[in-house]
């Protein structure tokens, strides 16, 4: 299912670089049929792979069986690249300095 990237946090875990990717997606058909849904669903993915995605990109996460049969993120298919960031700098935590008059 297509997801829109809304945030990326790069850090370090176990001495290796890692990424937490936050995205939104439409609720699944099952969710829509069996519950009342409003807005969009939020997903968060952890990975040691730098997929070079950016806020605003539309992607599809690809999973494979991992440790103890749990789904592991193994790839990100780019559906479309961001034309512009879907929010202003104030919302992203990068406050602009006021312009001097």
Phi and psi restraints in degrees (value plus and minus 20) as a CYANA .aco file:
   2 UNK   PHI     -88.6   -48.6
   2 UNK   PSI     116.7   156.7
   3 UNK   PHI    -146.9  -106.9
   3 UNK   PSI     126.4   166.4
   4 UNK   PHI    -126.6   -86.6
   4 UNK   PSI     102.0   142.0
   5 UNK   PHI     -89.3   -49.3
   5 UNK   PSI     109.2   149.2
   6 UNK   PHI    -137.3   -97.3
   6 UNK   PSI     -33.0     7.0
   7 UNK   PHI    -189.3  -149.3
   7 UNK   PSI     130.9   170.9
   8 UNK   PHI    -159.1  -119.1
   8 UNK   PSI     110.5   150.5
   9 UNK   PHI    -140.3  -100.3
   9 UNK   PSI      99.0   139.0
  10 UNK   PHI    -118.4   -78.4
  10 UNK   PSI     115.1   155.1
  11 UNK   PHI    -168.4  -128.4
  11 UNK   PSI    -173.9  -133.9
  12 UNK   PHI    -158.9  -118.9
  12 UNK   PSI     116.8   156.8
  13 UNK   PHI    -161.7  -121.7
  13 UNK   PSI     111.6   151.6
  14 UNK   PHI      34.8    74.8
  14 UNK   PSI      14.6    54.6
  15 UNK   PHI      56.5    96.5
  15 UNK   PSI     -11.6    28.4
  16 UNK   PHI    -142.3  -102.3
  16 UNK   PSI     128.6   168.6
  17 UNK   PHI     -85.2   -45.2
  17 UNK   PSI     124.4   164.4
  18 UNK   PHI    -163.3  -123.3
  18 UNK   PSI     143.8   183.8
  19 UNK   PHI    -153.1  -113.1
  19 UNK   PSI     120.2   160.2
  20 UNK   PHI    -132.6   -92.6
  20 UNK   PSI      99.1   139.1
  21 UNK   PHI    -127.8   -87.8
  21 UNK   PSI     103.2   143.2
  22 UNK   PHI    -124.6   -84.6
  22 UNK   PSI     115.8   155.8
  23 UNK   PHI    -168.3  -128.3
  23 UNK   PSI     144.8   184.8
  24 UNK   PHI    -139.7   -99.7
  24 UNK   PSI     133.0   173.0
  25 UNK   PHI    -171.4  -131.4
  25 UNK   PSI     143.9   183.9
  26 UNK   PHI     -89.2   -49.2
  26 UNK   PSI     130.8   170.8
  27 UNK   PHI     -84.4   -44.4
  27 UNK   PSI     128.3   168.3
  28 UNK   PHI     -86.7   -46.7
  28 UNK   PSI     141.2   181.2
  29 UNK   PHI     -79.1   -39.1
  29 UNK   PSI     -59.4   -19.4
  30 UNK   PHI     -80.2   -40.2
  30 UNK   PSI     -68.2   -28.2
  31 UNK   PHI     -79.2   -39.2
  31 UNK   PSI     -64.0   -24.0
  32 UNK   PHI     -86.1   -46.1
  32 UNK   PSI     -54.3   -14.3
  33 UNK   PHI     -98.4   -58.4
  33 UNK   PSI     -48.4    -8.4
  34 UNK   PHI    -131.6   -91.6
  34 UNK   PSI     -15.2    24.8
  35 UNK   PHI    -178.1  -138.1
  35 UNK   PSI     150.9   190.9
  36 UNK   PHI    -113.9   -73.9
  36 UNK   PSI      96.1   136.1
  37 UNK   PHI    -132.6   -92.6
  37 UNK   PSI     118.7   158.7
  38 UNK   PHI    -153.4  -113.4
  38 UNK   PSI     117.2   157.2
  39 UNK   PHI      59.5    99.5
  39 UNK   PSI    -160.7  -120.7
  40 UNK   PHI    -149.6  -109.6
  40 UNK   PSI     141.0   181.0
  41 UNK   PHI    -106.6   -66.6
  41 UNK   PSI     126.6   166.6
  42 UNK   PHI    -130.9   -90.9
  42 UNK   PSI     113.1   153.1
  43 UNK   PHI    -143.7  -103.7
  43 UNK   PSI     131.0   171.0
  44 UNK   PHI    -154.1  -114.1
  44 UNK   PSI     107.8   147.8
  45 UNK   PHI    -142.4  -102.4
  45 UNK   PSI     116.8   156.8
  46 UNK   PHI    -126.6   -86.6
  46 UNK   PSI     119.3   159.3
  47 UNK   PHI    -174.7  -134.7
  47 UNK   PSI     133.3   173.3
  48 UNK   PHI    -115.3   -75.3
  48 UNK   PSI     -20.2    19.8
  49 UNK   PHI    -120.0   -80.0
  49 UNK   PSI     110.9   150.9
  50 UNK   PHI    -105.0   -65.0
  50 UNK   PSI      82.5   122.5
  51 UNK   PHI    -105.9   -65.9
  51 UNK   PSI     -21.5    18.5
  52 UNK   PHI      35.3    75.3
  52 UNK   PSI      21.8    61.8
  53 UNK   PHI    -115.6   -75.6
  53 UNK   PSI     141.1   181.1
  54 UNK   PHI    -158.6  -118.6
  54 UNK   PSI     135.8   175.8
  55 UNK   PHI     -73.2   -33.2
  55 UNK   PSI     114.8   154.8
  56 UNK   PHI      79.5   119.5
  56 UNK   PSI     -41.1    -1.1
  57 UNK   PHI     -86.3   -46.3
  57 UNK   PSI     122.6   162.6
  58 UNK   PHI    -122.9   -82.9
  58 UNK   PSI     104.9   144.9
  59 UNK   PHI    -156.3  -116.3
  59 UNK   PSI     150.2   190.2
  60 UNK   PHI    -146.2  -106.2
  60 UNK   PSI     103.6   143.6
  61 UNK   PHI     -98.4   -58.4
  61 UNK   PSI     117.8   157.8
  62 UNK   PHI    -134.8   -94.8
  62 UNK   PSI     107.9   147.9
  63 UNK   PHI    -136.2   -96.2
  63 UNK   PSI     138.1   178.1
  64 UNK   PHI    -159.7  -119.7
  64 UNK   PSI     143.9   183.9
  65 UNK   PHI     -86.7   -46.7
  65 UNK   PSI     113.8   153.8
  66 UNK   PHI    -137.9   -97.9
  66 UNK   PSI    -172.8  -132.8
  67 UNK   PHI     -76.9   -36.9
  67 UNK   PSI     110.0   150.0
  68 UNK   PHI      36.2    76.2
  68 UNK   PSI      11.9    51.9
  69 UNK   PHI      56.9    96.9
  69 UNK   PSI     -15.6    24.4
  70 UNK   PHI     -96.8   -56.8
  70 UNK   PSI     126.5   166.5
  71 UNK   PHI     -86.8   -46.8
  71 UNK   PSI     114.5   154.5
  72 UNK   PHI    -143.8  -103.8
  72 UNK   PSI     113.6   153.6
  73 UNK   PHI     -89.0   -49.0
  73 UNK   PSI     101.1   141.1
  74 UNK   PHI    -137.9   -97.9
  74 UNK   PSI     -35.8     4.2
  75 UNK   PHI    -181.6  -141.6
  75 UNK   PSI     140.4   180.4
  76 UNK   PHI    -151.6  -111.6
  76 UNK   PSI      97.3   137.3
  77 UNK   PHI    -110.0   -70.0
  77 UNK   PSI     104.2   144.2
  78 UNK   PHI     -99.3   -59.3
  78 UNK   PSI     104.1   144.1
  79 UNK   PHI    -113.5   -73.5
  79 UNK   PSI     -66.4   -26.4
  80 UNK   PHI    -174.2  -134.2
  80 UNK   PSI     127.9   167.9
  81 UNK   PHI    -108.5   -68.5
  81 UNK   PSI     132.0   172.0
  82 UNK   PHI     -86.6   -46.6
  82 UNK   PSI     112.3   152.3
  83 UNK   PHI    -101.3   -61.3
  83 UNK   PSI     -54.2   -14.2
  84 UNK   PHI    -176.9  -136.9
  84 UNK   PSI     141.1   181.1
  85 UNK   PHI     -86.6   -46.6
  85 UNK   PSI     113.3   153.3
  86 UNK   PHI     -96.6   -56.6
  86 UNK   PSI      -9.8    30.2
  87 UNK   PHI    -170.5  -130.5
  87 UNK   PSI     140.6   180.6
  88 UNK   PHI    -102.5   -62.5
  88 UNK   PSI     149.3   189.3
  89 UNK   PHI     -80.4   -40.4
  89 UNK   PSI     -52.1   -12.1
  90 UNK   PHI     -82.1   -42.1
  90 UNK   PSI     -61.2   -21.2
  91 UNK   PHI     -93.6   -53.6
  91 UNK   PSI     -45.0    -5.0
  92 UNK   PHI    -104.7   -64.7
  92 UNK   PSI     -20.8    19.2
  93 UNK   PHI      69.6   109.6
  93 UNK   PSI     -16.8    23.2
  94 UNK   PHI    -129.2   -89.2
  94 UNK   PSI      56.4    96.4
  95 UNK   PHI     -82.0   -42.0
  95 UNK   PSI     115.7   155.7
  96 UNK   PHI     -98.8   -58.8
  96 UNK   PSI     127.6   167.6
  97 UNK   PHI     -97.0   -57.0
  97 UNK   PSI     119.1   159.1
  98 UNK   PHI     -82.6   -42.6
  98 UNK   PSI     121.8   161.8
  99 UNK   PHI     -93.1   -53.1
  99 UNK   PSI     119.5   159.5
 100 UNK   PHI    -103.8   -63.8
 100 UNK   PSI     117.6   157.6
